[in-house]
Amino acid sequence: MIDGAGVVLALLAACWGPVSGMAASPPPLPPGASAEPLTPAQVAGWADDDQRAAFAIFVRGCQADPPLRASVAVPPALAAICEQAKRLAAAGPVEPDTARRFFERHFSFWRIRPPAAQSGFMTGYFEPEIEGSQTRSDDYPTPLYGRPPELVTRMPGDDWPGLDAFLSAARRTATGLEPFPDRSAIETGALDGRDLEILWLRDPVDRFVLQVQGSGRIRLPDGSVTRLVYSGRNGHAYTSLGRILSEREGIPPAEMTMDRLIARLKADAGFARDLIRLNRSFVFFARRDDLPPDSGPIGGAGLPLTPLRSIAIDRTVWPYGLPVWIDATLPDGTGGMERLARLMVAQDTGSAILGPARLDLFVGSGASAGHRAGLIRHPVNFTVLWPTDPGR
């Protein structure tokens, strides 16, 4: 019988055989993007991070089966490494050096640069908490809808002849697929009488915030809280209202925060209605009352998100479960700036997250997280840890 220390050593020997010295292959990238190979010693801050936090996320798996939103396929090497992480964790507590060496052994490091740029770009998002009701009333007249049964989401490789190539979803009819109604059509009654309403909110601005963030906590009149998870979208392109408002009212982009946008929308209901309808994309939700209060929202991978360790990536470029090292100087939410250099895990995606070095940082839940998330629009060093041969 092997004692606890012996189990760990045996697993280390099995998972971390001798380094082969064989050159690692770079990750596949879209045209124009580049990947620069790095050693861990060349990654500023790598030795100072506690990689156990990322390792703990990694142990939960690359993605749920099925994920909440499909992405490019998880490479077999990455899936195998996820399983090795689970076996290592099952043997006992993982120390910081062990977690760090695990990533160094099983991944090659690649600094990703997008076309015509030296750095990536980062925004932030959060899980809002908003007042709502299970019944419609004068105080809560704005519906949240569940996923319509005829909604079909385009999967990678799907060919939809006759439909716009940019549509990410469609409506199945007796005569085939057709575009799903856009936001304006939905808000003027396209889904009325279908019994698709799952909750009611105070106004369309609250619904807009939930749809942009992709999840939320709804505080009901009796004080209880129900959770919302993404359940699909109508397939039309996402349009940034912050960008439109910035252009229309001459507001410098650096000053167009989410707080400022929401305040402007809340101040004028008619203005808010017209501006919000310029974003033709419309998101549907499902209730998840089974989620523990201390659990993060469910990301596109189908797993709970962890504040300041989970990121959303372009799901047409990167798979879920991919470790990503980020290095950026960001607002701390209290008027200052701080450097954030740490290992993240790709667990989510978003309609506006497009490009090989584009990411959205999950900041947390509630108003303070929302304030900080709305301030983040900054360059970032984006370093992918690409899986090597899991047998190494």
Secondary structure, DSSP 8 states (H G I E B T S, - for coil): ---HHHHHHHHHHHHS--------------TT-EEEEE-GGGSTTGGGS-THHHHHHHHT-S--SS-SS--S---HHHHHHHHHHHHHHHTS---HHHHHHHHHHHEEEEEEE-TT-SSEEEEEEEE-EEEEESS--SS--EEEE---TTEEE--TT---TTS-TT-SEEEEETTEEE----HHHIIIIITTTS--EEEEES-HHHHHHHHHHTEEEEE-TTS-EEEEEEEEE-------HHHHHHHHHT--GGG--HHHHHHHHHT-HHHHHHHHTT----EEEEE-TTS-TTS--B-TTSSB--TTTEEE--TTTS-TT-EEEEEEEEE-SSS-EEEEEEEEEEEE--TT--STTEEEEEEEESHHHHHHHHH-EEEEEEEEEEE--TT-
